[in-house]
Structure formats: C-alpha cells, structure tokens
Amino acid sequence: MASLRVTFLGPAASFSHQQAAINSFDKSASLFPSLSFADAFSAVQNNTADYAVIPFENSTNGSVVQTLDLLADRQGLYKDVTVCGEYFLTVHHCLVSGKLLSPTDFTSITKLYTHPQAWGQCELFLCRYFRGKERQDVSSTSKAADIVSKDTSGQTAAIASKLAAEHYGAFVLQENIEDEEDNTTRFLILRNIQLARSGDISANLSNVATSGSDTRKTLISFTIEHSSPGALADALSVFKTHGLNLTSINSRPSLLRPWQYIFFIECEHVSTAKDPSAIHDTLEELKKICTSYRDLGTWTDGLVSPDLA
Ligand SMILES: O=C(O)C(=O)C[C@]1(C(=O)O)C=C[C@@H](O)C=C1
C-alpha cells in the first residue's frame, strides 16, 4: 500500500506538525502542510489526505473555535469527515525573535506574532512584558517564527516552539512562557469515513496503540427546538438514562438565526461484549428529539492515565 498521507497546520514545525503528526503516526507516513484548518478538512474530504491532525481544545485557553466551526459544517462541505483518534500534547511556548536581545530586555519589541490560540496560553507573560504592544494573528506559531526570523531589527517577536525557532533560524529569547506548566493541547485525528484505506487507525497511530484504554469517546453535534423549554435538558438526559458520562460540551452560533446554537457533546463509554449497544441506543434516541443531528465519530480515549504513564 502507498504510504499514508497525513496533513497538519503548516508551515513545518507548527505544534500540529512537530508533535502530533510526527509523534503520533508511523514513520512511513508522508506528512504535508495545509495552510489552514479549513484546507486540512478539505484535504480529508477530497481524499488528498488520509488523515488530518487538528487541535480541538487547550487546557489553558479552552476550545479551538475554528475547529468547532469546521465540525459544525454549516455548508455541508465536509460531510464525510469523521474523528477517529485523539492525541494529548504538552505545549511549551517560547518568545522568539530574529535578533538576539539581552534577557528580559524586550523594550525594542513593538509587535508580536502568533496563532490566535497561543495568546490566551501566555497571557501572564504578555501582561508582564507586552502590555499595549500590537498583536498580529497569523496562521500558525511556525508561520510566526518564520516571519520574525527574517526581521533582524529587534522590533518583532513571535510566540512559537523552540523547534520552530531552530527550524527558521530565529533566536529563543525566553523559554516556557506559557501560563500553566502543564499546558496541554488535545488534537483530533480526522479521516474520510467513506475510505477503507484509513479505516484501521490503530495500525497507524502509535499513541492509541499504547494508551491501553478500553474507553471510547463519541462526538456528536445537534440543534434543538430553541423555543421549547427543557429541549436541551431532554437531549442531555438521554445520556444520563444510558449511563454515559459527558466529557465535553461546546456550543457555537447556528447561523440559522441569531442567538440560536449548535451544540457539541462528547461522551465516553466502554463497549463490552455484554452491552455493545449503549452508545448506539443513545444516539438513536437523541436523533428523534433533535431538529438536526450528526455523529462526528467514535475513537479510543487517548488520555493515558497518570498510573500508566
Ligand atoms: O500554531 C500551531 O503551531 C498549531 O499547531 C495550532 C495550535 C492551536 O490552534 O491550538 C496548536 C497548539 C497550540 O495550542 C497552539 C496553536
């Protein structure tokens, strides 16, 4: 079989690339960058990638709303994209520049670059040294490192990884600038549900093979009748009835009408030979009470318990 094609948010040395893609997939996989999360979703939908590695949430800064909006798929562009795995990664950020400045003397820096997700992970550091300085969102932390590496004036800096700094020949001015030392991003692995080639994720994804977990997670999105009191409570009570623990709840604007929402619910379950159908029955019941509904996939829990790590 030709090697598996895995896409990640580029350019090279983004967190999606260096940690999730390189660490999680077999070395024979061929990795290629996408310019945006939307391009990575399209690559999976159009079968130019077998898998995409996409950040879903961060332990410090919360949900990645760009990813939720793509999963909401309001235009029906990614109807075959499904979640098939997850990967937890400790994220350490650095302040990176094209000029070597003396430690903690950042006064010449007037403009900072990074991915929108990274600002909220380094807020304490930014408040301390960069209050009132311009912040420029860019497509990834590696793009930010690439941009500042070309500016030797000492006026710009990026929030990026040490590896990205090394990759683009920039200087690391300060390491570990994240607010929480256990700052962790959860990545989802996406595949196209129509393609058998990517069906056996456990053969390709090393962390799933080693997490040793029997627990599975399922992600669904749905909308409910907003004018009906208790409609959301009714939907959630289906999970309770079937004994399924909820592991995350998110909502985004439905864009059908202002102030109406699409909900994302993730639950965990252990399918046993005795009761393989708890999740199936839950989803069937839920379908009946929601105005729209989508099963976004089921995968093996990637959170390695501290006892096993
Ligand atoms: O910009 C990158 O390096 C990414 O891979 C994106 C991303 C994210 O969107 O969460 C990934 C991990 C970190 O949380 C910061 C940024």
The ligand as an SDF file (V2000), in Angstrom:
LIG
                    3D

 16 16  0  0  0  0  0  0  0  0999 V2000
    0.0660   27.1180   15.5130 O   0  0  0  0  0  0  0  0  0  0  0  0
    0.3910   25.9520   15.7750 C   0  0  0  0  0  0  0  0  0  0  0  0
    1.5810   25.6160   15.9810 O   0  0  0  0  0  0  0  0  0  0  0  0
   -0.6500   24.9330   15.8630 C   0  0  0  0  0  0  0  0  0  0  0  0
   -0.3880   23.7800   15.6370 O   0  0  0  0  0  0  0  0  0  0  0  0
   -2.0220   25.3920   16.2890 C   0  0  0  0  0  0  0  0  0  0  0  0
   -2.2160   25.3770   17.8030 C   0  0  0  0  0  0  0  0  0  0  0  0
   -3.7440   25.5140   18.1430 C   0  0  0  0  0  0  0  0  0  0  0  0
   -4.5160   26.0240   17.3340 O   0  0  0  0  0  0  0  0  0  0  0  0
   -4.1210   25.1160   19.2730 O   0  0  0  0  0  0  0  0  0  0  0  0
   -1.7550   24.0970   18.3530 C   0  0  0  0  0  0  0  0  0  0  0  0
   -1.2220   24.0010   19.5960 C   0  0  0  0  0  0  0  0  0  0  0  0
   -1.1130   25.1800   20.4780 C   0  0  0  0  0  0  0  0  0  0  0  0
   -2.2430   25.1230   21.3450 O   0  0  0  0  0  0  0  0  0  0  0  0
   -1.1450   26.4590   19.7240 C   0  0  0  0  0  0  0  0  0  0  0  0
   -1.5570   26.5090   18.4460 C   0  0  0  0  0  0  0  0  0  0  0  0
  1  2  2  0
  2  3  1  0
  2  4  1  0
  4  5  2  0
  4  6  1  0
  6  7  1  0
  7  8  1  0
  7 11  1  0
  7 16  1  0
  8  9  2  0
  8 10  1  0
 11 12  2  0
 12 13  1  0
 13 14  1  0
 13 15  1  0
 15 16  2  0
M  END
$$$$
